[in-house]
Amino acid sequence: RRALALSEAGFGKDHFRTAATRLEYGRVLALQGRTREGLEQAEMGMKRLEELGRGESFEGALSRRSYAEALAAAGRDEEARKELARSLAIIESKAGAEHPEREEARRALRKAGG
């Protein structure tokens, strides 16, 4: 919560970094068992990233993984796999097959059953 408040104060509520921080905050809440609140925060963050045109960026791909974790914590496994697959595709497109995040994305997708 503190990181989100600092991001809002430093960058403003509509900045990409604030949206990514909100998404990560939502992931943490969802993993702590505060699923409804966490998913709400994660969805708000992902929506804002999309509105800012950053959902398909490399950073957006990393944020999609956090969003997928929040979705999985809420039992929305199919949606989580879809986000993880999209994250992998973006990473491959933006960073290439040799980037270390590609393997992390592949591992997350396999773990999710995709």
N, C-alpha and C positions, 0 to 999 in steps of 0.2 A: 504494500500500500504506500509506503514511504517513497519507493522508487517511482511509482506512478505520480504521486504529488510533486516530486522534484522535477519529473519530466514535463508535467503540465506547467509548472512555474517557469522552467527554463526554456522550453521550446514552444509552449502553447498547446492547447487542447487539440488542435487540428494538424499537428506536425506528424510526419511519418514515425519518428522515434517514440512519440507518445502513444501512437496507435500500437506499435510493436510492444511497448512496455505494458500497455493495457492487456494485450493478448497474452503475454507471458504471465502477468498477474492472474488472469483468468485460468490459465493452465495450472498454476500452483494451487489456486483455490479448489479447482476440480479434483486435483490429485490428493488434496487434504480432506476430501469428502464433502466439500461445500459445492457440490456439483451444480446446482441451479445457479447460484451466484457466479461461480467460475465460468460456466458456459455463457452466461449473459455477458460477462466482461470480455471473454474471448471472441464472442460473436461481434460485439461492438468494435473491438480492435480490428478484426478481419474485415468487417464492412468498411471501416475507415481507410484501411490500407487499399482496398479496392477502389474506393472513391478517389483516393489520391493518385491512382494509377500505379501503385507500387506492388500490387498483388502478384505480378508476374516478374518482378525483379529478383535478383539473387537473394537480397535480404527478405523479400516477401516469401521466397521459397522456404527459408529458415523459419519464418513466422508461421507458415502453413503447418510445419511439423508440430509446433506448439499447439496450434489450433486442433490438429488431429489428436493430440494427447488429451485435450479437454473433451473432444467429442467421444473418444474411447472411454474416458472416465464416466461419461454420461450414458454409456451403453449404445452409442450410435456408431457401431463398428464399421458398417458399410460406408458411411460418410467419412469416417476417419481414414479408411483405406483409400478412398477417392482423393482426399487431400494429400495423403502421403505419396500417392502415385503422381499427382500434379507437382508436388514439391520436387520429386526426383526428376521429372521431365524438365522442369525449369532449371534445376541445377545443371543437368547435362547440357542444356541449351546455352546457358549463360557462362558456365565455368569449365565445361568439358568433362570428358570421361576420367581424367586423371586427378581431378580435384578431390581432396580428402572428404569433403562434405557429401560427395556422391556415394561413397561407401556407407557413410552414416545414414543417408536417406534410404539406401537399399536395405540396410540392416533393419531400420524401423519398419519399412514396408513388409519385409519377410516376417518380422515379429508379429505384425498385425494380421498376418495370414494372406498377404497380397502377393 
